[in-house]
Amino acid sequence: MQNTNFVFFNAVDAAVQVSVNNVVVGACSTVEGLVEVLLRANISAHDTFMHSSDMDFASEEGFATDSAAHDLLEAALGDSGLTA
């Protein structure tokens, strides 16, 4: 069985923060910047992805809407080739 990383996403100060195996590897508030964080951290589609509830309530973390953090993350995952 292939080892996978545990990748965790948080909404923090109007940015999506990325942690890999409990180590913060970066945060960004743009799709392009978040793609760079994902690629630099060598995150793959085989990894396990999870997110905190603050991603669901992103407006409490400085995003314009509650869905904005998820929208940012989904766009970055698509642009990085991590989703179909």
VMD Tcl script that builds the backbone (N, CA, C; Angstrom):
set m [mol new atoms 252]
animate dup $m
set s [atomselect $m all]
$s set {name element resname resid chain x y z} {
  {N N MET 1 A 0.842 -1.183 0.000}
  {CA C MET 1 A 0.000 0.000 0.000}
  {C C MET 1 A 0.888 1.248 0.000}
  {N N GLN 2 A 0.498 2.218 -0.777}
  {CA C GLN 2 A 1.264 3.457 -0.901}
  {C C GLN 2 A 1.039 4.357 0.307}
  {N N ASN 3 A 2.129 4.915 0.842}
  {CA C ASN 3 A 2.000 5.878 1.919}
  {C C ASN 3 A 1.421 7.170 1.360}
  {N N THR 4 A 0.534 7.772 2.113}
  {CA C THR 4 A -0.029 9.044 1.701}
  {C C THR 4 A 0.188 10.064 2.804}
  {N N ASN 5 A 0.191 11.300 2.401}
  {CA C ASN 5 A 0.281 12.397 3.356}
  {C C ASN 5 A -1.113 12.786 3.802}
  {N N PHE 6 A -1.189 13.331 4.978}
  {CA C PHE 6 A -2.424 13.888 5.490}
  {C C PHE 6 A -2.356 15.393 5.237}
  {N N VAL 7 A -3.217 15.890 4.357}
  {CA C VAL 7 A -3.222 17.301 3.973}
  {C C VAL 7 A -4.467 17.951 4.571}
  {N N PHE 8 A -4.247 19.010 5.344}
  {CA C PHE 8 A -5.333 19.654 6.068}
  {C C PHE 8 A -5.410 21.123 5.669}
  {N N PHE 9 A -6.622 21.597 5.418}
  {CA C PHE 9 A -6.850 22.975 4.988}
  {C C PHE 9 A -7.631 23.742 6.058}
  {N N ASN 10 A -7.196 24.961 6.322}
  {CA C ASN 10 A -7.867 25.876 7.240}
  {C C ASN 10 A -8.098 27.206 6.541}
  {N N ALA 11 A -9.129 27.923 6.982}
  {CA C ALA 11 A -9.321 29.312 6.578}
  {C C ALA 11 A -8.763 30.177 7.705}
  {N N VAL 12 A -7.774 31.007 7.368}
  {CA C VAL 12 A -7.111 31.840 8.372}
  {C C VAL 12 A -6.834 33.217 7.761}
  {N N ASP 13 A -7.361 34.259 8.355}
  {CA C ASP 13 A -7.084 35.629 7.911}
  {C C ASP 13 A -7.263 35.810 6.403}
  {N N ALA 14 A -8.394 35.358 5.874}
  {CA C ALA 14 A -8.751 35.501 4.455}
  {C C ALA 14 A -7.805 34.756 3.519}
  {N N ALA 15 A -7.183 33.690 4.017}
  {CA C ALA 15 A -6.315 32.850 3.195}
  {C C ALA 15 A -6.596 31.387 3.527}
  {N N VAL 16 A -6.278 30.507 2.588}
  {CA C VAL 16 A -6.352 29.075 2.856}
  {C C VAL 16 A -4.969 28.628 3.294}
  {N N GLN 17 A -4.905 28.080 4.491}
  {CA C GLN 17 A -3.649 27.570 5.048}
  {C C GLN 17 A -3.574 26.069 4.792}
  {N N VAL 18 A -2.401 25.602 4.386}
  {CA C VAL 18 A -2.191 24.198 4.051}
  {C C VAL 18 A -1.191 23.588 5.029}
  {N N SER 19 A -1.581 22.466 5.619}
  {CA C SER 19 A -0.677 21.710 6.490}
  {C C SER 19 A -0.521 20.310 5.914}
  {N N VAL 20 A 0.689 19.800 5.965}
  {CA C VAL 20 A 0.967 18.436 5.525}
  {C C VAL 20 A 1.559 17.698 6.718}
  {N N ASN 21 A 0.897 16.624 7.094}
  {CA C ASN 21 A 1.330 15.828 8.244}
  {C C ASN 21 A 1.574 16.710 9.470}
  {N N ASN 22 A 0.614 17.611 9.731}
  {CA C ASN 22 A 0.611 18.505 10.894}
  {C C ASN 22 A 1.690 19.582 10.872}
  {N N VAL 23 A 2.266 19.857 9.701}
  {CA C VAL 23 A 3.250 20.932 9.552}
  {C C VAL 23 A 2.694 21.936 8.544}
  {N N VAL 24 A 2.570 23.193 8.952}
  {CA C VAL 24 A 2.076 24.225 8.041}
  {C C VAL 24 A 3.114 24.442 6.940}
  {N N VAL 25 A 2.667 24.305 5.678}
  {CA C VAL 25 A 3.581 24.479 4.544}
  {C C VAL 25 A 3.331 25.771 3.788}
  {N N GLY 26 A 2.232 26.466 4.099}
  {CA C GLY 26 A 1.975 27.740 3.456}
  {C C GLY 26 A 0.526 28.136 3.549}
  {N N ALA 27 A 0.268 29.362 3.126}
  {CA C ALA 27 A -1.091 29.900 3.082}
  {C C ALA 27 A -1.132 30.955 1.996}
  {N N CYS 28 A -2.281 31.076 1.345}
  {CA C CYS 28 A -2.397 32.075 0.292}
  {C C CYS 28 A -3.856 32.443 0.081}
  {N N SER 29 A -4.074 33.629 -0.442}
  {CA C SER 29 A -5.432 34.114 -0.689}
  {C C SER 29 A -5.755 34.201 -2.176}
  {N N THR 30 A -4.843 33.702 -3.038}
  {CA C THR 30 A -5.099 33.681 -4.481}
  {C C THR 30 A -4.986 32.259 -4.997}
  {N N VAL 31 A -5.660 31.995 -6.095}
  {CA C VAL 31 A -5.587 30.665 -6.706}
  {C C VAL 31 A -4.154 30.352 -7.110}
  {N N GLU 32 A -3.493 31.306 -7.772}
  {CA C GLU 32 A -2.135 31.077 -8.256}
  {C C GLU 32 A -1.174 30.793 -7.102}
  {N N GLY 33 A -1.288 31.548 -6.038}
  {CA C GLY 33 A -0.426 31.347 -4.886}
  {C C GLY 33 A -0.684 30.021 -4.201}
  {N N LEU 34 A -1.958 29.636 -4.100}
  {CA C LEU 34 A -2.301 28.366 -3.471}
  {C C LEU 34 A -1.823 27.186 -4.313}
  {N N VAL 35 A -1.909 27.303 -5.634}
  {CA C VAL 35 A -1.365 26.261 -6.520}
  {C C VAL 35 A 0.129 26.100 -6.250}
  {N N GLU 36 A 0.839 27.197 -6.119}
  {CA C GLU 36 A 2.272 27.150 -5.842}
  {C C GLU 36 A 2.555 26.431 -4.520}
  {N N VAL 37 A 1.771 26.727 -3.498}
  {CA C VAL 37 A 1.938 26.057 -2.198}
  {C C VAL 37 A 1.726 24.550 -2.349}
  {N N LEU 38 A 0.672 24.162 -3.045}
  {CA C LEU 38 A 0.362 22.740 -3.231}
  {C C LEU 38 A 1.479 22.017 -3.984}
  {N N LEU 39 A 1.968 22.631 -5.049}
  {CA C LEU 39 A 3.014 21.996 -5.853}
  {C C LEU 39 A 4.349 21.952 -5.111}
  {N N ARG 40 A 4.684 23.024 -4.425}
  {CA C ARG 40 A 5.935 23.074 -3.660}
  {C C ARG 40 A 5.955 22.012 -2.556}
  {N N ALA 41 A 4.785 21.696 -2.006}
  {CA C ALA 41 A 4.683 20.708 -0.928}
  {C C ALA 41 A 4.577 19.281 -1.464}
  {N N ASN 42 A 4.635 19.125 -2.787}
  {CA C ASN 42 A 4.559 17.798 -3.425}
  {C C ASN 42 A 3.295 17.035 -3.041}
  {N N ILE 43 A 2.200 17.747 -2.939}
  {CA C ILE 43 A 0.924 17.118 -2.628}
  {C C ILE 43 A 0.437 16.386 -3.875}
  {N N SER 44 A -0.083 15.181 -3.673}
  {CA C SER 44 A -0.563 14.391 -4.810}
  {C C SER 44 A -2.015 13.987 -4.598}
  {N N ALA 45 A -2.632 13.503 -5.657}
  {CA C ALA 45 A -4.024 13.062 -5.600}
  {C C ALA 45 A -4.184 11.844 -4.701}
  {N N HIS 46 A -3.093 11.163 -4.372}
  {CA C HIS 46 A -3.146 9.987 -3.500}
  {C C HIS 46 A -3.159 10.355 -2.025}
  {N N ASP 47 A -2.918 11.619 -1.726}
  {CA C ASP 47 A -2.908 12.059 -0.338}
  {C C ASP 47 A -4.334 12.123 0.216}
  {N N THR 48 A -4.434 12.183 1.519}
  {CA C THR 48 A -5.718 12.308 2.194}
  {C C THR 48 A -5.970 13.781 2.480}
  {N N PHE 49 A -7.100 14.301 1.972}
  {CA C PHE 49 A -7.455 15.705 2.133}
  {C C PHE 49 A -8.580 15.847 3.159}
  {N N MET 50 A -8.400 16.786 4.075}
  {CA C MET 50 A -9.421 17.115 5.066}
  {C C MET 50 A -9.416 18.632 5.246}
  {N N HIS 51 A -10.503 19.158 5.804}
  {CA C HIS 51 A -10.534 20.589 6.095}
  {C C HIS 51 A -11.229 20.840 7.417}
  {N N SER 52 A -10.878 21.948 8.014}
  {CA C SER 52 A -11.460 22.381 9.271}
  {C C SER 52 A -12.815 23.026 9.025}
  {N N SER 53 A -13.615 23.110 10.068}
  {CA C SER 53 A -14.926 23.752 9.939}
  {C C SER 53 A -14.810 25.239 9.617}
  {N N ASP 54 A -13.642 25.842 9.868}
  {CA C ASP 54 A -13.509 27.254 9.516}
  {C C ASP 54 A -13.543 27.460 8.006}
  {N N MET 55 A -13.306 26.420 7.229}
  {CA C MET 55 A -13.478 26.512 5.777}
  {C C MET 55 A -14.964 26.658 5.439}
  {N N ASP 56 A -15.836 26.056 6.250}
  {CA C ASP 56 A -17.283 26.137 6.040}
  {C C ASP 56 A -17.853 27.478 6.496}
  {N N PHE 57 A -17.181 28.124 7.421}
  {CA C PHE 57 A -17.619 29.411 7.965}
  {C C PHE 57 A -16.558 30.475 7.678}
  {N N ALA 58 A -16.128 30.518 6.423}
  {CA C ALA 58 A -14.991 31.344 6.013}
  {C C ALA 58 A -15.219 32.834 6.226}
  {N N SER 59 A -16.448 33.274 6.225}
  {CA C SER 59 A -16.697 34.707 6.438}
  {C C SER 59 A -16.237 35.137 7.833}
  {N N GLU 60 A -16.197 34.213 8.770}
  {CA C GLU 60 A -15.701 34.519 10.113}
  {C C GLU 60 A -14.178 34.653 10.135}
  {N N GLU 61 A -13.532 34.231 9.044}
  {CA C GLU 61 A -12.069 34.293 8.930}
  {C C GLU 61 A -11.625 35.316 7.894}
  {N N GLY 62 A -12.509 36.244 7.541}
  {CA C GLY 62 A -12.127 37.339 6.663}
  {C C GLY 62 A -12.478 37.173 5.199}
  {N N PHE 63 A -13.063 36.057 4.808}
  {CA C PHE 63 A -13.492 35.868 3.424}
  {C C PHE 63 A -14.817 36.593 3.198}
  {N N ALA 64 A -15.101 36.941 1.958}
  {CA C ALA 64 A -16.321 37.680 1.627}
  {C C ALA 64 A -17.589 36.867 1.908}
  {N N THR 65 A -17.528 35.563 1.662}
  {CA C THR 65 A -18.678 34.681 1.887}
  {C C THR 65 A -18.209 33.398 2.557}
  {N N ASP 66 A -19.149 32.620 3.073}
  {CA C ASP 66 A -18.790 31.339 3.678}
  {C C ASP 66 A -18.258 30.345 2.648}
  {N N SER 67 A -18.676 30.464 1.405}
  {CA C SER 67 A -18.217 29.521 0.377}
  {C C SER 67 A -16.897 29.934 -0.281}
  {N N ALA 68 A -16.413 31.126 -0.011}
  {CA C ALA 68 A -15.241 31.650 -0.726}
  {C C ALA 68 A -13.972 30.828 -0.506}
  {N N ALA 69 A -13.749 30.312 0.689}
  {CA C ALA 69 A -12.549 29.507 0.944}
  {C C ALA 69 A -12.606 28.198 0.162}
  {N N HIS 70 A -13.786 27.556 0.159}
  {CA C HIS 70 A -13.946 26.326 -0.622}
  {C C HIS 70 A -13.774 26.603 -2.112}
  {N N ASP 71 A -14.323 27.713 -2.584}
  {CA C ASP 71 A -14.193 28.073 -4.001}
  {C C ASP 71 A -12.730 28.265 -4.374}
  {N N LEU 72 A -11.989 28.943 -3.514}
  {CA C LEU 72 A -10.556 29.164 -3.744}
  {C C LEU 72 A -9.807 27.840 -3.780}
  {N N LEU 73 A -10.072 26.985 -2.814}
  {CA C LEU 73 A -9.394 25.694 -2.750}
  {C C LEU 73 A -9.736 24.821 -3.946}
  {N N GLU 74 A -11.001 24.743 -4.314}
  {CA C GLU 74 A -11.400 23.928 -5.455}
  {C C GLU 74 A -10.747 24.405 -6.743}
  {N N ALA 75 A -10.662 25.708 -6.940}
  {CA C ALA 75 A -10.013 26.256 -8.131}
  {C C ALA 75 A -8.526 25.900 -8.133}
  {N N ALA 76 A -7.866 26.025 -6.984}
  {CA C ALA 76 A -6.449 25.710 -6.896}
  {C C ALA 76 A -6.192 24.220 -7.118}
  {N N LEU 77 A -7.038 23.372 -6.555}
  {CA C LEU 77 A -6.865 21.933 -6.769}
  {C C LEU 77 A -7.035 21.585 -8.233}
  {N N GLY 78 A -8.003 22.214 -8.890}
  {CA C GLY 78 A -8.219 21.982 -10.329}
  {C C GLY 78 A -7.045 22.465 -11.162}
  {N N ASP 79 A -6.564 23.677 -10.882}
  {CA C ASP 79 A -5.451 24.240 -11.643}
  {C C ASP 79 A -4.145 23.483 -11.424}
  {N N SER 80 A -4.007 22.846 -10.262}
  {CA C SER 80 A -2.775 22.106 -9.972}
  {C C SER 80 A -2.831 20.683 -10.512}
  {N N GLY 81 A -3.984 20.280 -11.041}
  {CA C GLY 81 A -4.137 18.926 -11.588}
  {C C GLY 81 A -4.439 17.883 -10.536}
  {N N LEU 82 A -4.812 18.302 -9.337}
  {CA C LEU 82 A -5.077 17.346 -8.262}
  {C C LEU 82 A -6.516 16.831 -8.270}
  {N N THR 83 A -7.372 17.414 -9.114}
  {CA C THR 83 A -8.736 16.920 -9.268}
  {C C THR 83 A -9.014 16.732 -10.754}
  {N N ALA 84 A -9.982 15.899 -11.021}
  {CA C ALA 84 A -10.327 15.612 -12.433}
  {C C ALA 84 A -11.203 16.689 -13.011}
}
mol reanalyze $m
mol bondsrecalc $m
mol representation Tube
mol addrep $m
